[in-house]
Structure formats: structure tokens, C-alpha cells
Amino acid sequence: MKLCSFRNSSASRRVRIATALKGASLDIVEIDLPAGEQFGHEYLSVNPQGLVPALITDDGLVVTQSLAILTWLDAKFPEPVLLGLTQACRVKILEFLSVVGCDVHPLQGLRLSRWLDEAGSPPEAFSVIARRAISDGLATCEQLVHGGTQRFCFSNEPSAADIWLIPQLNNARRFGVDITSYPRLVGIEQSCLALPAFRDA
């Protein structure tokens, strides 16, 4: 398998973590987003959306979007299960993923920064929006896992929720968001970073 990835991309890191947890072999193809490589003809022929990640399977299937890739990985490599062993757990994981992936992620990325520049917005607009989105999203995520005693978000084994959380906390620090208000999330982060799959991704 090959993964078209960018080292600082949260979505790419999710896939790198998931693949490592599965113990699957993965060749990384680095796409230079700041240089605009994602808009070149070669990469657009892989992913017409011009985004990372894009997984190219051994039989030539191209899968884009991190949740779609993780769903494919969970089917192809059943152990460990990352999308929940029960329906109840699965829906809580998907709820968590939706907060991070749908509510927060689009408001902290290069696309929004570029669009704001094109619209003539003040230089600080992007950071203000990103910090607000991250703060609100992490507050929601903290409530979703509040009161839990497990090592990870929803069990004593890592799931997709933990995979989505770790890159997001990294982004929070990058934007100067104070994460001390989210003690349960910070504790989960410590459990995750004790595992090489998270540390090395």
C-alpha cells in the first residue's frame, strides 16, 4: 500500500497511526502542500480534490478521506478493531470523529487560510477562527469522554476516537490553545503517546 501524505497533515497522521496499530506495511509518498504539489497534474490524477491523504491499495484502489480510509483498513485488517466492537461504542466513536473531523478540522487548515487571503480578510482572521473552532470542539470532546475511567476515549484499547484526538491536540498547541481545560483529553493523550504507533506517526 502507498499513502500520499503530508507530514504535518492531521488527516494524514490519522491514517499513519491507524496503519501502524494494524501492523500493516505502508509506503509513504510525501506531498508538499505548502509548495502546492497537491495541485499538480500528477497528484490530481490520484485525488481530483487535491487533498491528502490518499491511500493506494495493492490492487490499485484509491481511497481518499481519512474516515473512508480507516473504514477500509478496519475491513481489510480486522485486528485491532478501531471503529468499535459494539453498536453503542461505534456510534459514540463516530460522534467524536464528527466533532473533530467535521466541526473543527475544516476551520484550521490551509484551504481556509488561502480562502481568507483571497477574500482580503485581515491576516489574523484565520488564527482567530481556528482557535475558536478548536476550543469549542475540544470542549465538546471533553464532555463526550467525561467521567470515563478507561485509558483511552471509550475503552482500554485505542480506537478511531483516539486516532482523531492526538493530531487535534497537536494542532491546538500549534495555535496556542490552552488545553489544560480538557484534563480527560490530556490524560488520554498520555496513554496514546506511550504507544509507538502514536508517537512515531
JONOR-V117871 format. One record per run of one state. SS is the DSSP state (a for helix, b for strand, c for the rest). FROM is the first residue (numbers start at 1). LEN is the number of residues. If there is no record, write none. Layout:
((SS/FROM/LEN) (SS/FROM/LEN))
//
This chain:
((c/1/1) (b/2/4) (c/6/4) (a/10/13) (c/23/4) (b/27/4) (c/31/6) (a/37/3) (c/40/1) (a/41/4) (c/45/9) (b/54/3) (c/57/5) (b/62/3) (c/65/1) (a/66/11) (c/77/10) (a/87/21) (c/108/2) (a/110/9) (c/119/6) (a/125/21) (c/146/14) (a/160/15) (c/175/8) (a/183/11) (c/194/2) (a/196/4) (c/200/2))
//
